[in-house]
């Protein structure tokens, strides 16, 4: 009973754990939250059903709100009409703005409320994230039911986007403090969940829509409701599983590393209000922005890129180009299936790159890890250009699997890089502000790829030759990140807090002994069966997602 009451207490001082708490209960709690909000990556499974939601008396979909639009301005006008119209269908262009809202709001909300998260604690922040994400899904369900696009934008896009930001950063600071000996591995585990959320949610959503679909409705609003209920359970359990260590806690037997041999690992802490005043913050901002920009646009266009570049090679007819395939519906479907397999393969490398590269960074060091990302990334884009020009499919697949792994690895390694440079006291809030680099890259990367693609297409460049110059442009972005990473130096002493300032922050303006007292009161041994059940609860859906993704990827080799 006492343990249950502790779970219900959301204040930071009451979730401070004692020495007998098993820290391995925190990673599955973080995974439960990240696997839920990671469904943001999988929302594209709803675009086609929603685009055909309204049907006429003949059973065929009615015209889109932007029917006949041929210019960007016309498309925007069509979207403006679609926001409130109830008599026309939505296009992918209308619905695609959800992605923009997701990741812009993720970065902005993480930046704005990161400081509050550090004061309130991860449990309260995780529950607020659950209310926003799941509440947003319910508002979206109502929007689909009433065919009001603005409600989808508001529900999942804006309110859900805020939930994404809070949910994404809620466990970061906590995990880093629980695992000072394995910072990269700890954050890699959680952020792997965000990358894998769509791997689980997409096939689940597809299955639910097939169950709820009728001849006149695609079953999307019912699917949103069910997903909201499932995610509410997972995110609540995960958030209630968050505990924070007492100040100056260390794992038994662990000795902090000798900073004389690694000057980039700080032993003191920079206050949130000073972090953005340092050149290191902006160098890391640029590093993350370039690493993400150089991959996110290509990953988003993975399926059409593969089909346009290799054409008939994908379906055993190498003499056919993509233009020939487009003219035949059966060939188009076959090539699209292979493209979907490529997306699945990239997803797997993105996910496992998050834990693999982040864990490796504990041994290699963060600066060295990013050095590898940028140098190897440039080499991969050069190899990708060669593979595209010489139709080397196996090499092409290998190149972009490695790029996808470093894309995910960059996300998972950056929190540990921040903790090394700025200390752990405000790392969650600093990470939140740094995520504005992700928001920027989410616009910059796709704009570069899509603009160069369309310009070359309009210039009548053959499909197979479109992407090579794009790859070299993205390699140049990685070159910028490479230089920024080389310039990272230890943070100057003037930015670090004094011991008295740190003590005041850790006590939250209360007596310093309060945290220790709470830790002593909460010092109950974590049942081993609870840790096993927690890991089982997240590993089962992860295994399901991996299996479904492997089945898709197998189409590349079948």
C-alpha positions, 0 to 999 in steps of 0.5 A: 500500500505504501508503495502504491501511494508513492507511485501516486505522489508526483512531486520530485522529492517524493520520487527520489529513490533510495539505495535499494532501488533497482535502476534497471526499472527506469529504462523500460519505463522510458521505453514505454513512453517513447514507444507510444509517442514514436507512432508519430513517425507512422502516421502516414498509414492513415493518409490514404484511408483518410484521402478516400474517406468521403464517398459518393452515391456510386461508392467512389471517393468524392473529389479532393478539396484541392482538385485541379491544383497545379501550383504551390499557391493552389495547393495551399488554397486547397488546404485552407478550404480543406480545414473546414470543408465537409464535402470534399476529401483531403489530399496527402499535401493537406495531411502531410502538414501533420508531420511538420506540426509534430516535429516543430512542436516537439522541438518548441515544447521541449525548449519552452518546458524543459526547465519546468520538467527539471523542477517538476520531475520526470513523473509529472512531465511524463503524465502531462505528455500522456494527457497531451498525446492521447488527448490529441488522438481523441480530438483527432478521432472526433475530427475524422468523425466530423470530417474537420481537418483543423481538429486533426491539426489541433489534436494530434499536431499541436496538442499531440506535438506538445506531448511529443516534446515533453514525452521525448525529454522526460526520461533523458536527464533521469537516465543519465543520472541513473547511469553515469557509467553508461550514459550513451547506452541509457539514452540510446535505449530510450530513444531507440523506443522513439524510433521504433514506435512506428514499427509497432504502431503502423502494423497495429493501426493497419490491423485495427482499420481493417477491423473497423472499416465499413463500405462507407468508412475507413475505420480511422476514428475508431483506430485513433480511439483504441490507440489512445487507450492503449498508449494511455495505459503504457505511458501512465505505467511508464511515467509512474515507473520514473524515479530519480536518484538522490543527489550525488548518488553513484553506482556501487563500485563505480569510480568517475573517469579521470577527466585529465584524460578526457577534458570534454567530460565535466565534473561540474554543472552549467545552469540552464540560463547559461548553457545557450551563452556558450559556444559549445551549445551552438556547435552541438546545435549545428552538429545535430542539425547537420546530421539530421538534415543530411538524412531526414529528407532522404529517409522520408523519400526512401521508397520513391528514391529506390524505385526511380533510381533502379526501375526494373532492376527491382522486379527482375526486368533491368531493361525497364526504367521507372518511366516504363514501370509507371505506365503499368499498374501491375509493375508499379505495385510490384516496385512499390512493394520492394520500396516498402521493404527498403523502408522497413530495412532502413527502419531497422537500422535506424532503430538499432543504430540508436542503441548501437552507436550510443553504447559505442560512444561510452567507449569511443567518446562522443566527439570521436563518435560524431567524427565517425558519423560525419566522415563515414557519412560523407564516404557513404554519400560518395559511394551512394552516388557511385552505386546509383550511377552504376546500378549497384543495388546491393551497395546502394542498400548497404550505403543507406542502411549505414546512413540510417543507423548514423541518423538514429545514432546521432539522436541517441548520442547527443544527450550524452554529449550534452551531459559530458560538456554541461553536467547532468543537473540541467541536461534534460532542459538543455537537451530540450532547447537543443531539439530546436535543431531537429525542428529546423532540420525537419524543414531544411532536409526535406526542402533541399531533397524535394526541391532539387528532385523536382527541379531536375525532374522538370529539367527532364533529367532521367529518373536514374540520374536525379539523385546523385547531385542531391547526395553530394549536396547532403555530403556537403552538409555533413562537412559543415557538421564535421567542422563544427564537431572539431571545434568543440572544446571544454566549457569555460570555468565561468559558466559552471555553477559553484557548489553553493549554487548547485546545492540550492538547485538540488534542494529546490529552495527547501532544506538540503536534507529533504531529498535525503529524507525522502530517499530514506523513506522510499528506500524499499528493495525493488522486487526482481519480478517487477523488473522482469515484468517491466522489460517483458511488457516492452520487449513483447511489442518490440519483438512484434514490430521487428518481426513485422518489419523484417517481413516487409524488408524480406521483399528486397531479397525474395 
